[in-house]
Amino acid sequence: MGAAQTLELPPGIPATNSQTESKLLRALQQCSDAEKRIDLLWTLSQFYFYQAKRNDLATALLNSVSNKHSGNEQRAVFHLALGQIAQSEKQWDVALEHYAIGLSRSPRQPRTLYLLYNNSGYCQNMMGFHAEAKEYCRLAIAVDSNQHDAYKNLAWALKHQGDFKGAAWSLIEAMKLKPSNRDIARLLKELLTDHPELSLQCPWIMQELDAAATYTEN
């Protein structure tokens, strides 16, 4: 019998009266296929994290499954999820440790790799390690240049390193990818307020802001 089939659920489960939880637990009881059971345990952990707001149970499940699952790709995903839980609790160093373990598994899925790099950059920014954050964000962008978060996090790192023009460029790139996100435009306006010389040095910044304003009005 495989490890996934003998894996015991952490204490405290069931934890809700949710039909979703009940359905998943019944499916686990009836499932004898190791890979399908892994998928069910993953889904259950996501339920506890996103819906039940039980980070303790989500973490316990993910730890149990990640320790017994041999596939590097899946282990990277589990450590990404564990890092996201720690990040949601502002445990930046714990989150970074999980992201580092996830990256050490050399995941090939672009989405997993992007999030491991991007989230690492975010946590590095939160800890004040902006040079490191810049490198992680650039790695994330190299994986997927169509996601706005890494550009936004890169702008944060560049701003704190005194590269205000680079920060403005990064925010504009983020804004192009997500023009409906008003928070990005707000951050760019704050940067211009703090450093008014940018408007004179880089007239293209105001042009992009005007274009974003037209989009949101429409």
Secondary structure, DSSP 4 states (H G I P E B T S, - for coil): --HHHHPPPPTT-S-S--HHHHHHHHHHHH---HHHHHHHHHHHHHIIIIIS--HHHHHHHHHHHHHH---HHHHHHHHHHHHHHHHHTT-HHHHHHHHHHHHHT----HHHHHHHHHHHHHHHHHTT-HHHHHHHHHHHHHH-TT-HHHHHHHHHHHHHTT-HHHHHHHHHHHHHH-TT-HHHHHHHHHHHHH-THHHHH-HHHHHHHHHHHHHHH-
